């Protein structure tokens, strides 16, 4: 039995942060009912058409959910939403524009007065209060506000992450806070309000750069694909033009690298490179030494030496390489998930899942479950048709 079987989540969500959080709840067996705008739905549905005509972001974050279309500005649709929450919901999740959920009567104070065990999770750019509360917040903007962009990129130009890291961070903290709230409710019978800020989520992930620049100290420099403060740690070209990614963590590994990879054991005793701080400061000089040593070797030969010396290394895979990664294949990490455009592969969620496989049901079509859910609430086929004619659903 999946751990969240019997738990119902009502979610007013769009884009990435909230859908990623609720998809993970669905993985654990929760019933997730996604409220979408009639005719349009979650705007992430139209980001692109790369997955057999479906949007890449949407298929990733919305499997195993039920789609209910409601025009929440319509009085009858508002009544349906309130009934659905009152009669079925354990958890309400929303990442609407600031203030929108409260105007719909979905504030925690309102819902908990009627249902003390309800858990309400609000996800926003900057949180439920403070001077930035009403600012719009997209992933790139939060990457900038959090300082992430300032330490990412090359010395010449900052860069954003190649994926929605601020949304993902917020989605993960929403997911884990909801699980904690369920445990709290199990012990006390009380629900709670969870206020997730994208800014706070990504600032937490800023980790060592914040402390590295503590008390006015200089922040870590932008180092491209290399580590900002550990060296050698990053990409190096081999003689065949291919790139090898490698990383050293301590002085024992530095000595082994010099001896078994560079075949220059005396280099380990060179005062210029005797500590990580010195190696990092002299990285241009040391890089030249490493590149010269690799110039006569293929990438495969470099990796063989690194493996023999037990130095961490990796291929710089393309996205296409990842689809065919031998480790993922041999561990059986791929599954098939249904969509309106046919089955697509999906990665099994991280974890061992020894007590049973996660739920990995189809990605819903817009409004696919509207009639069934309204039928559960007692609406007749005739009344459902009338609501559709009124564009309430």
C-alpha positions in Angstrom: 0.0 0.0 0.0 1.4 3.4 -0.9 2.0 5.7 2.1 -0.4 8.5 1.0 -3.2 6.3 -0.2 -6.5 7.8 1.0 -5.1 11.4 1.1 -6.7 13.9 -1.2 -5.0 17.0 -2.5 -6.9 19.9 -4.2 -4.5 22.1 -6.1 -4.8 25.4 -7.9 -1.5 25.4 -9.6 0.4 26.4 -12.7 4.0 26.3 -14.1 6.5 24.2 -12.0 6.8 24.7 -8.3 3.3 23.6 -7.1 2.8 21.0 -9.8 6.2 19.4 -9.0 5.3 19.3 -5.3 1.9 17.7 -5.9 3.2 15.2 -8.5 5.5 13.8 -5.8 2.5 13.5 -3.5 0.8 11.6 -6.3 3.8 9.4 -6.6 3.2 8.4 -3.0 -0.4 7.5 -3.7 -2.3 10.6 -2.9 -5.3 11.5 -5.0 -4.4 14.9 -6.6 -7.2 16.9 -8.2 -5.8 19.7 -10.3 -8.1 22.7 -10.9 -7.6 24.2 -14.3 -9.2 27.0 -16.3 -11.7 25.8 -18.9 -10.4 25.8 -22.4 -6.9 26.9 -21.4 -5.7 25.0 -18.3 -2.4 25.3 -16.7 -0.4 27.7 -18.9 2.5 25.2 -18.8 0.5 23.1 -21.1 1.4 25.5 -23.9 5.1 26.1 -23.1 6.2 23.9 -26.1 5.1 20.9 -28.1 8.2 18.7 -27.8 6.7 15.5 -26.4 4.5 14.2 -29.2 2.8 17.6 -29.3 2.6 18.0 -25.5 4.6 20.4 -23.4 7.8 19.1 -21.8 7.3 20.9 -18.4 3.7 19.7 -18.2 4.3 16.0 -18.8 7.1 16.0 -16.2 5.1 17.5 -13.4 1.5 16.3 -13.9 1.3 12.6 -14.2 -1.1 10.7 -11.9 -3.4 13.7 -11.5 -7.0 14.3 -12.2 -7.9 17.4 -14.2 -11.1 19.3 -13.2 -11.9 22.4 -15.2 -13.6 25.2 -13.2 -13.9 28.9 -13.9 -13.4 30.0 -10.4 -14.9 33.4 -11.1 -18.2 31.8 -11.8 -20.4 31.5 -8.6 -21.4 27.9 -9.2 -17.8 26.9 -9.9 -16.7 28.6 -6.6 -19.4 26.6 -4.8 -18.1 23.4 -6.4 -14.6 24.2 -5.3 -15.6 24.9 -1.7 -17.7 21.7 -1.6 -14.8 19.7 -3.0 -12.4 21.0 -0.4 -15.0 20.6 2.5 -16.0 17.1 1.5 -12.8 15.5 0.2 -9.6 17.6 0.8 -6.8 16.8 3.3 -4.5 19.2 1.6 -4.9 22.4 -0.5 -2.0 23.6 -2.5 -1.9 26.8 -4.5 0.6 29.0 -6.3 -1.8 31.6 -7.8 -0.9 35.3 -8.0 -0.5 37.0 -4.6 -3.8 37.4 -2.9 -5.8 35.4 -5.4 -6.4 32.4 -3.2 -7.6 34.5 -0.3 -10.1 36.3 -2.6 -11.5 32.9 -3.4 -12.0 32.0 0.2 -9.0 29.6 0.3 -6.9 31.3 3.0 -5.9 28.9 5.8 -7.8 31.0 8.4 -11.0 30.6 6.4 -10.6 26.9 5.6 -9.3 25.8 9.0 -12.3 27.4 10.7 -14.5 25.0 8.9 -12.1 22.0 8.8 -9.4 22.1 11.6 -7.4 19.2 10.1 -6.9 20.9 6.7 -3.3 21.5 5.5 -2.9 24.6 3.3 0.3 25.2 1.4 0.8 28.5 -0.3 3.8 28.8 -2.7 4.9 32.2 -3.9 7.9 34.1 -5.0 8.6 36.0 -1.8 6.2 34.7 0.9 2.9 35.8 2.4 4.1 39.0 3.8 7.0 41.5 3.7 7.8 44.3 1.2 8.2 42.0 -1.8 5.0 40.0 -1.2 3.1 41.3 -4.3 6.0 41.2 -6.7 5.7 38.8 -9.6 8.3 36.1 -9.4 9.5 33.9 -12.2 12.3 31.3 -11.9 15.0 33.5 -13.6 14.1 36.5 -11.4 14.4 34.4 -8.2 17.8 33.0 -9.4 18.9 36.6 -9.7 17.4 37.9 -6.4 18.9 34.9 -4.5 22.5 35.6 -5.6 22.6 32.4 -7.6 23.2 34.1 -11.0 26.1 36.2 -9.4 28.1 33.0 -8.7 27.1 31.1 -11.9 28.7 31.4 -15.3 32.1 32.5 -16.5 34.4 35.3 -15.3 33.1 37.4 -18.2 29.4 36.7 -18.0 26.9 35.5 -15.3 24.5 32.7 -16.3 21.2 31.2 -15.1 20.9 27.5 -14.4 19.8 25.4 -17.4 16.7 24.2 -15.5 14.1 25.8 -13.2 16.1 25.5 -10.1 14.2 28.1 -8.0 10.8 26.4 -8.9 12.3 23.0 -8.1 13.7 24.1 -4.8 10.3 25.6 -3.8 8.5 22.4 -5.0 10.8 20.2 -2.9 10.3 22.3 0.3 6.5 22.3 -0.3 6.6 18.6 -0.7 8.6 17.9 2.5 6.8 20.4 4.6 3.5 18.9 3.6 4.7 15.4 4.6 5.8 16.9 7.9 2.4 18.5 8.3 0.7 15.2 7.7 2.8 13.6 10.5 2.0 16.5 12.8 -1.7 16.1 12.1 -1.5 12.4 12.8 -0.1 13.2 16.2 -2.3 16.2 17.1 -5.3 16.1 14.8 -4.5 19.7 13.7 -3.7 20.9 10.2 -1.5 23.9 9.5 -0.5 26.6 7.1 2.6 26.2 5.1 4.1 29.4 3.5 6.8 28.5 0.9 8.9 31.2 -0.6 10.9 30.6 -3.8 13.4 33.1 -2.6 13.9 31.5 0.8 14.1 28.0 -0.9 16.9 29.0 -3.3 18.8 31.1 -0.7 18.9 28.0 1.5 20.5 26.2 -1.5 23.0 29.0 -1.9 24.8 27.2 1.0 28.6 27.7 1.0 28.7 30.8 -1.2 26.8 32.7 1.5 29.2 31.7 4.2 32.3 31.9 1.9 31.4 35.6 1.6 30.6 35.9 5.3 31.1 39.3 7.0 31.9 41.1 3.8 34.5 38.7 2.5 34.8 38.3 -1.3 32.3 35.9 -2.8 33.4 32.9 -4.8 34.3 33.8 -8.4 32.4 32.5 -11.4 34.3 29.6 -12.7 32.2 28.2 -15.6 32.0 24.4 -15.2 34.9 24.4 -12.8 34.5 24.5 -9.0 34.8 28.1 -7.7 37.0 27.2 -4.7 38.4 23.6 -5.2 41.0 22.9 -7.9 41.5 20.8 -10.0 37.8 20.3 -10.2 36.1 20.7 -13.5 36.5 20.0 -17.3 39.8 19.3 -19.0 40.4 18.5 -22.7 42.1 15.3 -23.7 44.3 14.9 -26.8 41.4 13.6 -28.9 39.4 16.8 -28.3 36.9 15.2 -25.9 36.3 16.6 -22.4 36.9 14.8 -19.2 35.3 16.1 -15.9 37.3 15.3 -12.8 37.4 16.4 -9.2 39.8 16.2 -6.3 38.7 16.6 -2.7 41.8 16.3 -0.5 45.6 16.1 -0.3 45.7 12.3 -0.5 43.9 12.5 -3.9 46.2 15.3 -5.0 49.2 13.1 -4.4 47.6 10.2 -6.2 46.6 12.4 -9.1 50.2 13.7 -9.6 51.7 10.2 -9.2 49.2 8.0 -11.2 47.5 10.3 -13.6 50.0 13.0 -14.4 52.9 10.6 -13.8 54.8 13.5 -12.1 54.9 12.6 -8.3 57.2 15.5 -7.6 54.5 17.9 -8.5 52.7 17.0 -5.3 55.5 18.6 -3.4 55.6 21.7 -5.5 55.1 24.6 -3.1 52.9 26.5 -5.7 50.3 23.7 -5.4 50.8 22.4 -1.9 47.3 23.3 -0.6 43.9 23.5 -2.2 43.9 27.3 -1.6 47.2 27.6 -3.5 46.1 25.4 -6.3 42.9 27.4 -6.7 44.8 30.7 -6.7 47.2 29.3 -9.3 44.6 27.5 -11.4 45.7 28.9 -14.7 49.3 27.7 -14.2 48.1 24.3 -12.9 45.6 23.9 -15.7 48.4 24.3 -18.3 50.3 21.5 -16.6 47.3 19.2 -16.7 46.3 20.0 -20.2 49.9 19.3 -21.4 49.9 16.0 -19.6 46.5 15.0 -21.2 47.5 16.1 -24.7 49.0 12.8 -25.6 46.1 10.8 -24.3 42.6 10.0 -25.5 39.7 10.8 -23.1 39.3 7.0 -22.6 43.0 6.7 -21.5 42.6 9.7 -19.2 39.6 8.1 -17.6 41.4 4.8 -17.2 44.2 6.6 -15.3 41.7 8.5 -13.1 39.9 5.3 -12.3 43.1 3.5 -11.4 44.0 6.3 -9.1 40.5 6.4 -7.6 40.0 10.0 -8.7 36.4 10.9 -9.3 35.5 11.6 -12.9 32.6 11.7 -15.3 31.6 12.1 -18.9 30.2 15.4 -20.0 27.0 13.8 -21.3 24.5 15.4 -23.7 20.8 15.2 -22.9 20.6 12.5 -25.6 23.3 10.5 -23.7 21.2 10.6 -20.5 18.2 9.0 -22.2 20.5 6.0 -22.8 22.7 6.2 -19.7 23.8 2.6 -18.9 23.5 3.1 -15.1 19.9 4.1 -15.3 19.2 1.3 -17.8 20.8 -1.4 -15.8 19.1 -0.3 -12.6 15.7 -0.4 -14.4 14.9 3.2 -13.6 12.7 3.9 -16.6 8.9 3.3 -16.8 6.2 4.0 -19.3 3.6 6.7 -18.5 0.4 7.3 -20.6 -0.5 10.6 -22.3 -3.1 11.6 -24.8 -0.4 11.3 -27.4 0.7 7.8 -26.4 3.1 6.4 -23.9 6.3 8.2 -22.9 9.3 7.1 -20.8 9.5 8.5 -17.3 12.2 8.1 -14.6 11.2 6.1 -11.5 11.3 8.6 -8.6 14.6 8.4 -6.7 14.4 5.9 -3.9 14.3 2.1 -3.5 10.5 1.7 -3.2 10.8 -1.7 -1.4 7.3 -1.6 -0.1 5.7 -1.1 -3.5 6.2 0.9 -6.7 5.3 4.6 -6.8 2.1 5.6 -8.6 3.0 6.5 -12.2 -0.3 7.0 -13.9 -1.2 9.0 -17.0 -0.8 12.7 -17.6 -4.3 14.0 -17.7 -6.0 15.7 -20.7 -7.5 19.1 -19.8 -10.7 18.5 -18.0 -10.5 14.8 -18.4 -12.0 14.0 -15.0 -14.5 16.9 -14.7 -17.6 14.9 -15.2 -16.5 12.0 -12.9 -15.6 14.4 -10.0 -18.8 16.4 -10.3 -20.7 13.1 -10.4 -19.1 12.2 -7.1 -20.4 15.4 -5.7 -23.9 14.4 -6.8 -24.3 16.5 -10.0 -26.5 14.9 -12.6 -25.4 14.6 -16.3 -28.0 17.3 -17.1 -26.7 19.7 -14.5 -23.1 19.1 -15.7 -24.1 19.9 -19.2 -25.8 23.1 -18.1 -22.7 24.1 -16.2 -20.6 23.4 -19.3 -23.0 25.5 -21.4 -22.6 28.3 -18.8 -18.8 27.9 -19.2 -18.5 27.3 -15.4 -16.6 24.1 -16.1 
